[in-house]
Structure formats: structure tokens, C-alpha cells
Amino acid sequence: MRDRHMRGSQQGSSLILIIGAIAALALLVSALVVLTSNVMHNTARHRTQAKVFNVAEAGLDAGQAAAWVNWPVVDTPTPTLPGDFEAKFPASQFPRPSSGQFVTVHFYDDDGTGGVSPGMRTGVHQDGDATVPANNLLWIVAEANSGGRKAKIMALVEKITYTLTIKERVALYTDETLTLKGNGSVDVLAVDPPPDNPPPGYASAYCDGDPIESGQPLSGVSAVAVNPDNTTTMTSIFPDEILLALIEKAQGDEKYFTNAPVPASAWSSEPRLIVVENGDVDLKLAPDTDTDANGQGTIWSASKPGILIVLNGNVFCSGGGQSKLYGVVYIVGGMLLTGNVQIHGMVLAQGAVDLRGDRAVAYNQEVISNLNKPVIQSVRVRPGTWRELGAN
């Protein structure tokens, strides 16, 4: 009897332990479900927050790019973002807010202190300067709103510039031969006024040896002295560091073309800089962007000249009629052959230069003076000024 009683008691204890274990497991499972749900919710929230933060950062980058393109004239506190900006963030992955904007970018004029603490005016140009932000500093604030989450970041940006140092009073340079084939009515190689009646040797041309003249005799070319010294080089006229900086700028401004021809829109858009890596450039295909004093169309102008750089190819002008280009033509691995175009400014070529017709190349002091100015190479965030703000 005693053994039977003890066995029954043990069975009852085991049952109680089993029930207790089941109850504990049930509580653990319930807690695990709640925990898993919370973790999933928090993970989704954090993922959404990270995504909206990335949109805000992209907005800041887009604002920085807009400041680069428009500097020094930043004439609006709300820059226009690229047309495909929002398309890069599809609504299926970045839900649009029911109210408010998906992304906003604002410019604010710095208060002049340039310090780490934001000293921001409520709009640009409140320092009384109608064109340039104070101290060349600009605050950019970008805010994104998606999936019920918001993010806002800001940074102080500054422009990085270099100054062109093109040697003045150089009409032409070539490492090889210079061939002149004028028709006698107008100097094929000359100097533009001002100055009026330029004195002999006002500008210089450099070539490998004396120029080869053919066709009608040239008159008045004494304004351009040929090879006045044996120390001038292409680099001394147009420094290599400036060439590299211009190539880098063209790449950043989408004015660098791997292959010719150059799109027509590139000639009229800012900056007036075109770099062609490979291929021949036919200036007859370039559209007129300005007009001269006689109302005739021109490629660029003396007051707003440009720079054409061809790394591996030739520059020429085909067809009838005549085109005028105001600026510098720089040819690294090719030659210049012109007969139906007037280049007012300067020509530099490592290959041969063959000038034909009327006024093929004319040195223009106004062109060089307007090019020898500070050029914006980039716009960068000033160290220590980037920060994330509360969305409200």
C-alpha cells in the first residue's frame, strides 16, 4: 500500500511540473512573439529612417551641384533640383508624404562669421550684395519626408577657385609649321582692335621656323611678330596645371566629350568650356551663341569668350560662309586648318597650323583679359559644418 501511495504522489508531482513547464513555455513564446514583432517594427522604422536620411543627403548633394553651376549668382533660396532627381527614388520604395514635399532644399546666406555655429539669414543676399553670397559661403539645408519619417541635414559650402594665367599678347603657337595662305584683302594673321593701329610686334606668333607664305602677299602682318624669342613654350603660354584644372572642370560640368562631334547645346550652355577627347571638331557645325556689333552671329563673344580643348584630333571649318569664334583654341594632339572661320583670341597647337582666307586668326586682348579671371573649380562642404538636425 505504501509503495502504491508513493508512486501516486510522484505522478502528481510530475504532472504539476509538466503543467508548470508548459505554462512557462507559453509565456516565453508569447514574449518572443511580442519581442519579434517589436524588433521587426523597429527594424522597419530604422530602415525607413535610414532611407529618408539617404534622400536628404542626396538633396544636399544636389543643392551643392546647383550652387556650383549657378555661382556666383545664387538668385533663389530654393534651387531647382535635376528633373530626374525624384525618379531615382521610386515611390514603391520611398512612399510620398500625404502632405508636404518629398524633398526640399534651401539656400541661406551666411551671416559673415563663417563659423561652425550656423549664422544663417532667412534668405540669400540679405547682406546687401545682389549677386554673391557673403564671404562666398552658403548654407544648404535639405529635408526629406517619406514613409512617415523625416530627416534634415545642413552644411556650409564654399567655392574653390583657380585663376587662369594665360600669357597675353600671343596670337598663335605651334610646335610645327605655320602656313599662311591669305588672299591679300585682309591679314590672315592679325590683331583685333583695340588697340587701334596696333604697333609692330604688338602680339607674337611662334612656330618651328619661319612661316610658309603662299597666295597673295600679306599686308600689315608686322603687328604680329614671328618667333621674337626662343624661350617661349606652349606651357609658358598656357600652364599645364591650368589645362588639367580645365579638363577636370569640364568633366564635372558635363562639358567633356569622349568623342566628336560636340552637341549643339554644349556651345551655348555655361560654362563656355568644351573638351573633346577624340575626334575632329568642325566649327561649321557649331551654332551661333552671340552676335557682334554688326548683328552677325558669333560663337561666343569678346565679353563672354570660351575655351575649346581638343586632346586628340584636328580643328577645321568646312563648307561655305564664315563663322567667328571668340576664345582660345587649344589642340594637344592635332592640327588647325582653317579657311572659313575667324578665331578671335588665341590658337595653341602641338601640330601644324594652316591658315587660309581672310582673317583666320586675330589676337584679341579683350578675350584674354576676360578669360584671365578666377574660375570655380568646385564647391565643397567646409569641414566641421555638416550636421543632422531635428526634423521639426
Buried (B, 14 or more C-beta within 10 A) or exposed (E): EEEEEEEEEEEEEEEEEEEEEEEEEEEEEEEEEEEEEEEEEEEEEEEBBEBBBBBBBBBBBBBBBBBBBBBBEBEBBEBEBEEEBBEEBEEEEBBBBEEEEBBBBBBBBBBEEBEEEBBBBEEBBBBEEEEBBBBBBBBBBBBBBBBEBBBBBBBBBBBEBBEBEBBEBBBBBBBBBBBBBBEEEBBBBBBBEEEEEBEEEBBBBBBEEEBEBEBEEBEBBBBBBBBEEEEBEBEEBBBEEBBEBBBBBBEBBEBBBEEBBBEEEBBBBEBBBBBBBEBBBBBBBBEBBBEBEEEEEBBBBBEBBBBBBBBBBBBBBEEEEBBBBBBBBBBBEBBBBBBBBBBBBBBBBBBBBBBBBBBBBBBBBBBBEBBBEEBBBBBEBBEEBBEEBEBE
